Amino acid sequence: MKRIFPNCTSCVFMLIVFLGIFVCLQTGCTNKRNDTVQIIGFPQSYADLAEKVRPAVVNISAITTVTIPGNPFRQFFGQDQGGSLEEFFRRFFGDVPDRELRQRSLGSGFIIDEDGYIVTNNHVVERADEISVKLADGRDYKAKVIGRDSKTDIALIKISSLFTHLPFLSLGDSDAMRVGDWVLAIGNPFGLEHTVTQGIISATGRVIGAGPYDNFLQTDAPINPGNSGGSLVNLQGEVIGINTAIVAAGQGIGFAIPINLAKSIVSQLKEKGSVVRGWIGVSVQTVTPEIADFFKLKGPKGVLVGDIIPGGPADKAGIKRGDIIINFDGKEIKDVSDLPRLVAGTPVGKDVNVMVIRGGDEISVTLKVEELKEERILSQAQTPESKLRMRVDNINRRWQMEFGITDESGVVVIDVAPNSQAYLAGMLVGDVITEINRKSIEDASDYKSAMEQAERGKPLLFLVNRRGQAFYVTINIS
């Protein structure tokens, strides 16, 4: 017995050691596995979110009736303009009646309240004679257009559902979205109903040339034809964008209208069927590095006032050509797209504080925002760059007749050498130069004097009038 007990003790000890090693290995493996799967902020499934959002996203079918002329020559030459060819066709084929062709286009939209108001893109419904809406549960409704805004590509339509509850989505805060945030895009790509794709916000504040108030969210969530008007939602199921555009040449690049921009548009469309925008009567352009150097700024910032509408709000407030607007109604102006968007969204009649740089000093002025009418254009001049070789002449009757010039003073550009500094800066034959380096140019002698005083290597600031549009151009003399 005494010999056996020590042996048993050794066996028990060895068993405990092996069990300890086994437990440690198992624990280590488990911890390692957990570390690899738990990524903070990455949802393991979007199923619950998709199930919550999909019922309020709708399929929009827009029917447009197009008249096809029975006589093909009338289609090419216009009504009663076919002449002998039209008569030839009638003689051999008789009077062929016109026929109507019904064209159908598909898009998406989303319900925003229980009354049946639906937000979509303007281009989805703008030419529609009939609009039908299909919900995720298969219900079909006829819809009517409440209002459209072509400048932002937003439309509001409505369906009526007297006896059944309609699902709807809450509108989020697009300004709170950051690059890298996860989003879902829901719509009907290629007519495939209620498709869900996921991605991230790739960029904000994108300007793609779609309209005067571009401020798009960029996402890599797949957005395809038919997705237009659908919702881009955050992980709380709130709409933060309206899917609106894809880049045909790019893979994984889509754009959405920020919902914060859409909120005011939708509110106005719902209330009065149209959109009223603010206007201050200025034309602005980008502050290039050359312009920033000329005005002795630390770097490009704000926008340069190139032209002012006489009698407009900016004119009444004392804003002048050559002023650099750096702040509007408490909001910083970073680039040329900011000001038109901020002005347009400002209530008509509101008194707004505007901060400008003039002569190196910051000046505060107050103006009253007026309504933008169709004949009023808040435009932005081009932003030309450097090199000079051109001929000018005094303004006379000949040039006034040839170029449609109404100016009585200044000099007219009559020749610009290809690939010259002036050519590359954007100067065109027919342009009228009225100022150089903030000094008035009355005639060719003033122009010659200004050019003689120009220092090589330093930029000249030209005030140019082109068909009634004034803007600044900087050109370096080399």
Kinemage of the C-alpha trace (Angstrom):
@kinemage 1
@onewidth
@group {chain A} dominant
@subgroup {mainchain}
@vectorlist {calphas} color= white
{ca met a 1} P 0.000 0.000 0.000
{ca lys a 2} L 2.781 2.361 0.795
{ca arg a 3} L 4.350 1.762 -2.627
{ca ile a 4} L 1.074 2.286 -4.524
{ca phe a 5} L 0.039 5.635 -2.939
{ca pro a 6} L 3.025 7.637 -4.185
{ca asn a 7} L 2.430 6.329 -7.704
{ca cys a 8} L -1.226 7.426 -7.557
{ca thr a 9} L -0.161 10.831 -6.336
{ca ser a 10} L 2.134 11.211 -9.353
{ca cys a 11} L -0.644 10.206 -11.711
{ca val a 12} L -3.062 12.708 -10.221
{ca phe a 13} L -0.441 15.458 -10.436
{ca met a 14} L 0.265 14.720 -14.095
{ca leu a 15} L -3.471 14.656 -14.855
{ca ile a 16} L -3.939 18.085 -13.280
{ca val a 17} L -1.049 19.492 -15.347
{ca phe a 18} L -2.487 18.141 -18.597
{ca leu a 19} L -5.953 19.451 -17.751
{ca gly a 20} L -4.501 22.887 -17.010
{ca ile a 21} L -2.675 22.997 -20.337
{ca phe a 22} L -5.820 21.872 -22.157
{ca val a 23} L -7.980 24.537 -20.473
{ca cys a 24} L -5.424 27.253 -21.251
{ca leu a 25} L -5.234 26.231 -24.871
{ca gln a 26} L -9.004 26.175 -25.177
{ca thr a 27} L -9.322 29.582 -23.489
{ca gly a 28} L -6.644 31.059 -25.718
{ca cys a 29} L -8.306 29.737 -28.839
{ca thr a 30} L -11.679 31.055 -27.710
{ca asn a 31} L -10.312 34.504 -26.925
{ca lys a 32} L -8.491 34.625 -30.229
{ca arg a 33} L -11.645 33.691 -32.103
{ca asn a 34} L -13.708 36.360 -30.290
{ca asp a 35} L -11.097 39.032 -31.046
{ca thr a 36} L -11.379 38.386 -34.764
{ca val a 37} L -15.179 38.545 -35.062
{ca gln a 38} L -16.073 41.447 -32.779
{ca ile a 39} L -15.430 44.600 -34.820
{ca ile a 40} L -16.897 47.648 -33.136
{ca gly a 41} L -19.511 49.451 -35.234
{ca phe a 42} L -19.834 46.747 -37.882
{ca pro a 43} L -23.343 45.261 -37.847
{ca gln a 44} L -23.452 41.487 -38.257
{ca ser a 45} L -26.727 41.739 -40.200
{ca tyr a 46} L -28.860 44.452 -41.787
{ca ala a 47} L -31.949 42.240 -41.876
{ca asp a 48} L -33.814 43.945 -39.013
{ca leu a 49} L -33.054 47.393 -40.422
{ca ala a 50} L -34.114 46.403 -43.939
{ca glu a 51} L -37.314 44.852 -42.604
{ca lys a 52} L -38.084 48.107 -40.797
{ca val a 53} L -37.440 50.392 -43.785
{ca arg a 54} L -38.574 48.446 -46.877
{ca pro a 55} L -42.357 48.764 -46.344
{ca ala a 56} L -42.193 52.559 -46.765
{ca val a 57} L -40.117 52.472 -49.979
{ca val a 58} L -42.305 52.383 -53.090
{ca asn a 59} L -42.047 51.508 -56.767
{ca ile a 60} L -43.125 54.415 -59.008
{ca ser a 61} L -44.350 53.783 -62.543
{ca ala a 62} L -44.755 56.915 -64.674
{ca ile a 63} L -46.719 56.744 -67.936
{ca thr a 64} L -46.074 59.372 -70.612
{ca thr a 65} L -48.179 59.603 -73.778
{ca val a 66} L -46.232 60.542 -76.906
{ca thr a 67} L -47.885 61.370 -80.254
{ca ile a 68} L -46.226 59.721 -83.276
{ca pro a 69} L -47.067 61.482 -86.569
{ca gly a 70} L -48.567 59.204 -89.223
{ca asn a 71} L -46.648 61.135 -91.868
{ca pro a 72} L -42.900 60.685 -91.201
{ca phe a 73} L -41.996 63.883 -93.083
{ca arg a 74} L -44.036 65.933 -90.636
{ca gln a 75} L -41.976 64.463 -87.797
{ca phe a 76} L -38.722 65.576 -89.409
{ca phe a 77} L -39.817 68.905 -90.914
{ca gly a 78} L -42.499 69.981 -88.461
{ca gln a 79} L -46.220 70.559 -88.830
{ca asp a 80} L -47.147 71.546 -92.405
{ca gln a 81} L -43.465 71.929 -93.340
{ca gly a 82} L -43.002 68.697 -95.252
{ca gly a 83} L -43.673 70.392 -98.588
{ca ser a 84} L -43.402 68.227 -101.695
{ca leu a 85} L -42.100 65.243 -99.721
{ca glu a 86} L -45.181 65.292 -97.522
{ca glu a 87} L -47.406 65.524 -100.593
{ca phe a 88} L -45.498 62.606 -102.161
{ca phe a 89} L -46.113 60.476 -99.061
{ca arg a 90} L -49.824 61.391 -98.972
{ca arg a 91} L -50.304 60.571 -102.677
{ca phe a 92} L -48.922 57.046 -102.348
{ca phe a 93} L -49.988 56.114 -98.823
{ca gly a 94} L -52.977 58.351 -98.170
{ca asp a 95} L -53.627 60.225 -94.936
{ca val a 96} L -52.135 58.054 -92.225
{ca pro a 97} L -53.545 59.083 -88.828
{ca asp a 98} L -51.277 59.989 -85.955
{ca arg a 99} L -50.968 57.418 -83.215
{ca glu a 100} L -50.278 57.638 -79.524
{ca leu a 101} L -47.485 55.713 -77.848
{ca arg a 102} L -47.494 55.146 -74.098
{ca gln a 103} L -44.013 55.100 -72.601
{ca arg a 104} L -43.379 53.780 -69.104
{ca ser a 105} L -40.468 54.704 -66.855
{ca leu a 106} L -39.658 53.255 -63.463
{ca gly a 107} L -38.307 54.896 -60.358
{ca ser a 108} L -38.450 54.784 -56.595
{ca gly a 109} L -39.752 56.914 -53.756
{ca phe a 110} L -40.465 56.770 -50.039
{ca ile a 111} L -43.489 57.667 -47.908
{ca ile a 112} L -42.816 60.446 -45.375
{ca asp a 113} L -46.091 60.525 -43.408
{ca glu a 114} L -49.293 58.582 -42.823
{ca asp a 115} L -51.202 60.956 -45.138
{ca gly a 116} L -49.486 59.355 -48.133
{ca tyr a 117} L -46.986 62.026 -49.199
{ca ile a 118} L -44.103 60.501 -51.161
{ca val a 119} L -40.717 62.044 -51.963
{ca thr a 120} L -38.997 61.125 -55.229
{ca asn a 121} L -36.830 62.669 -57.955
{ca asn a 122} L -38.297 65.272 -60.274
{ca his a 123} L -36.956 63.498 -63.356
{ca val a 124} L -38.946 60.384 -62.418
{ca val a 125} L -42.347 62.125 -62.729
{ca glu a 126} L -41.841 65.441 -64.552
{ca arg a 127} L -43.388 64.388 -67.903
{ca ala a 128} L -45.809 61.807 -66.546
{ca asp a 129} L -49.477 61.796 -67.571
{ca glu a 130} L -50.248 58.985 -65.127
{ca ile a 131} L -48.415 57.866 -62.006
{ca ser a 132} L -48.947 54.598 -60.169
{ca val a 133} L -47.332 53.576 -56.902
{ca lys a 134} L -46.756 50.031 -55.680
{ca leu a 135} L -45.980 49.260 -52.044
{ca ala a 136} L -43.817 46.415 -50.782
{ca asp a 137} L -46.921 44.470 -49.720
{ca gly a 138} L -48.291 44.579 -53.273
{ca arg a 139} L -50.871 47.336 -52.833
{ca asp a 140} L -51.259 49.642 -55.867
{ca tyr a 141} L -52.343 53.284 -55.825
{ca lys a 142} L -52.789 56.105 -58.299
{ca ala a 143} L -50.732 59.161 -57.377
{ca lys a 144} L -50.891 62.862 -58.172
{ca val a 145} L -48.080 65.399 -58.325
{ca ile a 146} L -48.173 67.948 -55.502
{ca gly a 147} L -45.134 69.916 -56.641
{ca arg a 148} L -41.805 69.647 -58.456
{ca asp a 149} L -38.479 71.463 -58.255
{ca ser a 150} L -36.200 70.915 -61.246
{ca lys a 151} L -33.261 72.835 -59.747
{ca thr a 152} L -32.806 70.263 -56.979
{ca asp a 153} L -34.453 67.314 -58.790
{ca ile a 154} L -36.992 66.826 -55.985
{ca ala a 155} L -40.693 66.056 -56.417
{ca leu a 156} L -43.551 65.457 -53.986
{ca ile a 157} L -46.424 63.170 -54.963
{ca lys a 158} L -49.376 61.831 -52.962
{ca ile a 159} L -51.490 58.708 -52.727
{ca ser a 160} L -54.774 58.318 -50.837
{ca ser a 161} L -55.423 55.393 -48.515
{ca leu a 162} L -58.661 55.926 -46.587
{ca phe a 163} L -58.989 52.624 -44.775
{ca thr a 164} L -55.481 51.239 -44.329
{ca his a 165} L -52.413 52.374 -42.441
{ca leu a 166} L -49.456 53.537 -44.515
{ca pro a 167} L -45.899 52.916 -43.315
{ca phe a 168} L -43.579 55.919 -43.456
{ca leu a 169} L -39.962 56.838 -42.761
{ca ser a 170} L -38.515 59.423 -40.393
{ca leu a 171} L -36.181 62.059 -41.807
{ca gly a 172} L -32.734 62.164 -40.219
{ca asp a 173} L -29.935 64.732 -40.103
{ca ser a 174} L -27.688 64.542 -43.167
{ca asp a 175} L -25.317 67.137 -41.683
{ca ala a 176} L -24.472 64.632 -38.946
{ca met a 177} L -23.242 62.032 -41.445
{ca arg a 178} L -19.489 61.529 -41.603
{ca val a 179} L -17.287 59.922 -44.198
{ca gly a 180} L -17.166 56.231 -43.336
{ca asp a 181} L -20.672 55.997 -41.825
{ca trp a 182} L -22.662 52.919 -42.899
{ca val a 183} L -25.780 53.421 -45.033
{ca leu a 184} L -28.392 51.355 -46.862
{ca ala a 185} L -29.792 52.260 -50.293
{ca ile a 186} L -33.286 50.936 -50.964
{ca gly a 187} L -35.099 51.152 -54.287
{ca asn a 188} L -36.069 49.352 -57.474
{ca pro a 189} L -32.947 49.014 -59.657
{ca phe a 190} L -33.779 47.829 -63.185
{ca gly a 191} L -37.372 47.298 -62.008
{ca leu a 192} L -36.312 44.730 -59.397
{ca glu a 193} L -38.613 45.753 -56.584
{ca his a 194} L -37.432 46.722 -53.118
{ca thr a 195} L -33.760 45.903 -53.464
{ca val a 196} L -31.455 46.661 -50.516
{ca thr a 197} L -27.745 47.463 -50.927
{ca gln a 198} L -25.235 48.627 -48.339
{ca gly a 199} L -22.149 50.806 -48.305
{ca ile a 200} L -20.590 53.808 -46.630
{ca ile a 201} L -20.606 57.569 -47.070
{ca ser a 202} L -17.590 58.126 -49.325
{ca ala a 203} L -17.691 61.941 -49.352
{ca thr a 204} L -19.951 64.893 -48.590
{ca gly a 205} L -20.574 68.220 -50.313
{ca arg a 206} L -19.923 66.874 -53.804
{ca val a 207} L -20.510 69.220 -56.769
{ca ile a 208} L -21.143 67.214 -59.953
{ca gly a 209} L -22.663 69.869 -62.227
{ca ala a 210} L -26.215 68.577 -61.916
{ca gly a 211} L -27.665 71.962 -60.957
{ca pro a 212} L -27.022 75.324 -59.297
{ca tyr a 213} L -27.381 73.941 -55.767
{ca asp a 214} L -25.222 70.809 -55.914
{ca asn a 215} L -24.283 69.457 -52.497
{ca phe a 216} L -24.411 65.691 -52.892
{ca leu a 217} L -23.584 62.851 -50.548
{ca gln a 218} L -21.337 60.324 -52.298
{ca thr a 219} L -21.737 56.652 -51.445
{ca asp a 220} L -20.387 53.331 -52.632
{ca ala a 221} L -23.719 51.620 -51.935
{ca pro a 222} L -24.741 50.364 -55.408
{ca ile a 223} L -27.254 52.776 -56.995
{ca asn a 224} L -28.530 51.708 -60.415
{ca pro a 225} L -31.177 52.928 -62.898
{ca gly a 226} L -34.530 52.604 -61.160
{ca asn a 227} L -33.055 53.515 -57.765
{ca ser a 228} L -33.703 57.206 -58.482
{ca gly a 229} L -35.889 58.690 -55.778
{ca gly a 230} L -35.265 55.865 -53.331
{ca ser a 231} L -34.058 56.307 -49.780
{ca leu a 232} L -30.539 56.324 -48.398
{ca val a 233} L -30.861 55.544 -44.689
{ca asn a 234} L -28.571 55.479 -41.663
{ca leu a 235} L -28.336 52.586 -39.221
{ca gln a 236} L -31.253 54.020 -37.226
{ca gly a 237} L -33.517 53.679 -40.252
{ca glu a 238} L -33.745 57.444 -40.815
{ca val a 239} L -33.598 58.896 -44.331
{ca ile a 240} L -30.436 60.951 -44.776
{ca gly a 241} L -30.473 61.170 -48.585
{ca ile a 242} L -32.499 60.760 -51.779
{ca asn a 243} L -30.771 58.470 -54.279
{ca thr a 244} L -30.460 60.431 -57.472
{ca ala a 245} L -27.415 59.824 -59.676
{ca ile a 246} L -24.825 57.309 -60.752
{ca val a 247} L -21.577 57.795 -62.635
{ca ala a 248} L -21.813 55.651 -65.747
{ca ala a 249} L -18.047 55.381 -66.126
{ca gly a 250} L -17.389 54.612 -62.477
{ca gln a 251} L -17.928 51.507 -60.413
{ca gly a 252} L -19.291 51.931 -56.916
{ca ile a 253} L -19.954 55.663 -57.155
{ca gly a 254} L -23.446 56.978 -56.451
{ca phe a 255} L -24.887 60.272 -55.254
{ca ala a 256} L -27.771 61.274 -53.027
{ca ile a 257} L -29.445 64.605 -52.273
{ca pro a 258} L -28.908 65.430 -48.563
{ca ile a 259} L -32.202 65.180 -46.718
{ca asn a 260} L -31.553 68.478 -44.909
{ca leu a 261} L -31.663 70.227 -48.293
{ca ala a 262} L -34.806 68.319 -49.220
{ca lys a 263} L -36.664 69.168 -45.999
{ca ser a 264} L -37.235 72.833 -46.855
{ca ile a 265} L -38.007 71.994 -50.499
{ca val a 266} L -40.572 69.341 -49.544
{ca ser a 267} L -42.158 71.658 -46.971
{ca gln a 268} L -42.683 74.381 -49.599
{ca leu a 269} L -43.951 71.933 -52.215
{ca lys a 270} L -46.427 70.553 -49.698
{ca glu a 271} L -47.610 74.019 -48.685
{ca lys a 272} L -47.840 75.801 -52.047
{ca gly a 273} L -46.700 73.429 -54.795
{ca ser a 274} L -43.621 75.467 -55.715
{ca val a 275} L -40.352 76.695 -54.231
{ca val a 276} L -39.477 80.281 -53.324
{ca arg a 277} L -35.758 81.050 -53.140
{ca gly a 278} L -33.744 83.946 -51.836
{ca trp a 279} L -31.767 86.345 -54.045
{ca ile a 280} L -29.217 89.061 -53.291
{ca gly a 281} L -28.186 90.140 -56.803
{ca val a 282} L -24.500 89.295 -57.048
{ca ser a 283} L -22.362 87.233 -59.379
{ca val a 284} L -19.437 85.546 -57.670
{ca gln a 285} L -16.399 83.537 -58.610
{ca thr a 286} L -13.771 81.369 -56.971
{ca val a 287} L -10.884 83.031 -55.165
{ca thr a 288} L -7.910 81.453 -56.925
{ca pro a 289} L -4.393 81.489 -55.430
{ca glu a 290} L -3.525 84.320 -57.863
{ca ile a 291} L -6.516 86.389 -56.746
{ca ala a 292} L -5.688 85.648 -53.108
{ca asp a 293} L -2.122 86.904 -53.686
{ca phe a 294} L -3.386 90.064 -55.369
{ca phe a 295} L -5.683 90.869 -52.441
{ca lys a 296} L -2.916 89.907 -49.982
{ca leu a 297} L -4.926 87.115 -48.387
{ca lys a 298} L -3.177 84.350 -46.465
{ca gly a 299} L -4.809 81.846 -48.798
{ca pro a 300} L -7.868 81.343 -51.010
{ca lys a 301} L -11.071 81.794 -49.040
{ca gly a 302} L -14.551 83.149 -49.612
{ca val a 303} L -15.884 84.196 -53.015
{ca leu a 304} L -15.045 87.244 -55.120
{ca val a 305} L -17.873 89.548 -56.193
{ca gly a 306} L -17.533 90.000 -59.948
{ca asp a 307} L -20.804 91.757 -60.720
{ca ile a 308} L -23.708 93.377 -58.897
{ca ile a 309} L -27.270 93.850 -60.119
{ca pro a 310} L -28.111 97.576 -59.838
{ca gly a 311} L -30.852 98.121 -57.294
{ca gly a 312} L -30.524 94.588 -55.922
{ca pro a 313} L -30.156 93.747 -52.219
{ca ala a 314} L -26.341 93.634 -52.355
{ca asp a 315} L -26.193 96.946 -54.217
{ca lys a 316} L -28.511 98.594 -51.683
{ca ala a 317} L -26.406 97.250 -48.815
{ca gly a 318} L -23.205 98.740 -50.246
{ca ile a 319} L -21.463 95.576 -51.425
{ca lys a 320} L -19.042 96.411 -54.252
{ca arg a 321} L -17.254 94.649 -57.076
{ca gly a 322} L -14.008 93.253 -55.784
{ca asp a 323} L -15.381 92.531 -52.321
{ca ile a 324} L -14.653 89.047 -51.028
{ca ile a 325} L -17.610 87.532 -49.188
{ca ile a 326} L -16.362 85.275 -46.387
{ca asn a 327} L -19.486 84.842 -44.244
{ca phe a 328} L -23.229 84.888 -44.927
{ca asp a 329} L -25.771 84.845 -42.102
{ca gly a 330} L -23.226 83.429 -39.674
{ca lys a 331} L -22.079 80.659 -42.015
{ca glu a 332} L -18.570 80.512 -43.458
{ca ile a 333} L -18.248 80.690 -47.243
{ca lys a 334} L -15.598 78.160 -48.238
{ca asp a 335} L -16.114 77.895 -52.005
{ca val a 336} L -18.180 79.239 -54.871
{ca ser a 337} L -20.990 76.702 -54.450
{ca asp a 338} L -21.713 77.679 -50.839
{ca leu a 339} L -23.155 81.170 -51.388
{ca pro a 340} L -25.865 80.364 -53.986
{ca arg a 341} L -27.062 77.469 -51.843
{ca leu a 342} L -27.177 79.518 -48.630
{ca val a 343} L -28.868 82.483 -50.305
{ca ala a 344} L -31.465 80.262 -51.973
{ca gly a 345} L -32.377 78.688 -48.642
{ca thr a 346} L -32.742 81.986 -46.792
{ca pro a 347} L -36.336 83.171 -46.167
{ca val a 348} L -37.380 86.083 -48.355
{ca gly a 349} L -37.482 89.326 -46.364
{ca lys a 350} L -34.917 88.237 -43.782
{ca asp a 351} L -32.222 90.725 -42.764
{ca val a 352} L -28.866 88.977 -43.080
{ca asn a 353} L -25.413 89.951 -41.883
{ca val a 354} L -22.718 89.581 -44.557
{ca met a 355} L -18.989 89.763 -43.826
{ca val a 356} L -16.725 90.938 -46.659
{ca ile a 357} L -13.039 91.724 -47.118
{ca arg a 358} L -12.429 95.100 -48.765
{ca gly a 359} L -9.004 96.689 -49.015
{ca gly a 360} L -7.619 94.193 -46.531
{ca asp a 361} L -10.228 95.023 -43.887
{ca glu a 362} L -13.182 92.918 -42.797
{ca ile a 363} L -16.445 94.846 -43.125
{ca ser a 364} L -19.900 93.821 -41.937
{ca val a 365} L -22.981 94.828 -43.938
{ca thr a 366} L -26.654 93.980 -43.528
{ca leu a 367} L -28.941 93.259 -46.472
{ca lys a 368} L -32.538 92.161 -46.929
{ca val a 369} L -32.975 88.996 -48.985
{ca glu a 370} L -35.419 89.277 -51.890
{ca glu a 371} L -37.189 86.605 -53.932
{ca leu a 372} L -35.407 84.981 -56.856
{ca lys a 373} L -37.496 85.492 -59.978
{ca glu a 374} L -37.008 83.543 -63.205
{ca glu a 375} L -35.469 86.556 -64.918
{ca arg a 376} L -33.010 87.027 -62.067
{ca ile a 377} L -29.909 84.878 -62.263
{ca leu a 378} L -27.486 84.331 -59.418
{ca ser a 379} L -24.609 83.056 -61.440
{ca gln a 380} L -20.977 82.392 -60.890
{ca ala a 381} L -18.388 83.684 -63.274
{ca gln a 382} L -15.679 81.434 -64.645
{ca thr a 383} L -12.394 81.159 -62.820
{ca pro a 384} L -9.743 81.757 -65.463
{ca glu a 385} L -5.984 81.393 -64.988
{ca ser a 386} L -2.831 82.856 -66.473
{ca lys a 387} L -0.700 83.973 -69.658
{ca leu a 388} L -0.934 87.140 -71.851
{ca arg a 389} L -0.688 88.045 -75.578
{ca met a 390} L -3.696 89.897 -76.989
{ca arg a 391} L -4.663 93.033 -78.935
{ca val a 392} L -7.272 95.558 -77.851
{ca asp a 393} L -8.919 98.606 -79.413
{ca asn a 394} L -11.081 101.524 -78.383
{ca ile a 395} L -14.789 100.809 -78.400
{ca asn a 396} L -16.326 102.230 -81.555
{ca arg a 397} L -19.406 101.734 -83.672
{ca arg a 398} L -17.816 98.910 -85.639
{ca trp a 399} L -17.039 96.805 -82.575
{ca gln a 400} L -20.387 97.608 -80.992
{ca met a 401} L -22.151 96.309 -84.101
{ca glu a 402} L -19.898 93.259 -84.527
{ca phe a 403} L -19.857 92.065 -80.915
{ca gly a 404} L -23.137 93.492 -79.617
{ca ile a 405} L -21.311 95.733 -77.145
{ca thr a 406} L -23.325 98.311 -75.203
{ca asp a 407} L -20.386 99.738 -73.232
{ca glu a 408} L -19.234 103.248 -74.124
{ca ser a 409} L -15.926 103.084 -72.245
{ca gly a 410} L -13.206 100.488 -71.821
{ca val a 411} L -11.302 98.544 -74.466
{ca val a 412} L -12.476 95.610 -76.556
{ca val a 413} L -10.354 92.504 -77.135
{ca ile a 414} L -9.965 92.058 -80.907
{ca asp a 415} L -7.384 89.252 -80.999
{ca val a 416} L -6.113 86.578 -78.604
{ca ala a 417} L -3.108 84.466 -79.596
{ca pro a 418} L -3.612 80.693 -79.234
{ca asn a 419} L -1.920 79.237 -76.143
{ca ser a 420} L -1.058 82.731 -74.941
{ca gln a 421} L -1.378 83.802 -71.318
{ca ala a 422} L -4.611 85.647 -72.099
{ca tyr a 423} L -5.993 82.712 -74.082
{ca leu a 424} L -5.279 80.272 -71.283
{ca ala a 425} L -6.806 82.724 -68.826
{ca gly a 426} L -10.088 82.518 -70.705
{ca met a 427} L -10.082 85.857 -72.516
{ca leu a 428} L -12.194 85.904 -75.673
{ca val a 429} L -12.454 88.181 -78.683
{ca gly a 430} L -15.278 90.626 -77.944
{ca asp a 431} L -14.572 90.844 -74.208
{ca val a 432} L -14.580 94.391 -72.835
{ca ile a 433} L -11.922 95.301 -70.242
{ca thr a 434} L -13.127 98.040 -67.880
{ca glu a 435} L -10.572 97.818 -65.041
{ca ile a 436} L -6.995 96.683 -64.478
{ca asn a 437} L -5.751 96.345 -60.911
{ca arg a 438} L -8.877 98.143 -59.660
{ca lys a 439} L -8.161 101.219 -61.842
{ca ser a 440} L -10.711 102.291 -64.429
{ca ile a 441} L -9.838 101.752 -68.100
{ca glu a 442} L -11.597 104.332 -70.270
{ca asp a 443} L -9.729 103.783 -73.542
{ca ala a 444} L -6.675 102.259 -75.205
{ca ser a 445} L -4.316 104.827 -73.704
{ca asp a 446} L -5.380 103.821 -70.182
{ca tyr a 447} L -4.850 100.193 -71.137
{ca lys a 448} L -1.371 100.921 -72.519
{ca ser a 449} L -0.430 102.843 -69.381
{ca ala a 450} L -1.613 100.014 -67.132
{ca met a 451} L 0.373 97.471 -69.126
{ca glu a 452} L 3.516 99.616 -68.965
{ca gln a 453} L 3.219 99.760 -65.187
{ca ala a 454} L 2.730 96.014 -64.896
{ca glu a 455} L 5.573 94.215 -63.151
{ca arg a 456} L 6.860 90.990 -64.661
{ca gly a 457} L 5.917 87.952 -62.597
{ca lys a 458} L 3.103 89.696 -60.739
{ca pro a 459} L -0.564 89.032 -61.567
{ca leu a 460} L -2.822 91.625 -63.163
{ca leu a 461} L -6.461 91.730 -62.118
{ca phe a 462} L -8.784 92.427 -65.072
{ca leu a 463} L -12.461 93.330 -64.733
{ca val a 464} L -14.082 91.942 -67.876
{ca asn a 465} L -17.573 92.466 -69.287
{ca arg a 466} L -18.771 89.641 -71.520
{ca arg a 467} L -22.277 90.033 -72.967
{ca gly a 468} L -23.458 91.949 -69.920
{ca gln a 469} L -21.775 89.652 -67.388
{ca ala a 470} L -18.920 91.193 -65.393
{ca phe a 471} L -16.210 89.069 -63.782
{ca tyr a 472} L -12.556 89.198 -62.784
{ca val a 473} L -9.624 87.538 -64.524
{ca thr a 474} L -6.067 87.315 -63.220
{ca ile a 475} L -3.213 87.101 -65.741
{ca asn a 476} L 0.496 86.812 -64.957
{ca ile a 477} L 2.953 88.752 -67.121
{ca ser a 478} L 5.971 86.561 -67.937
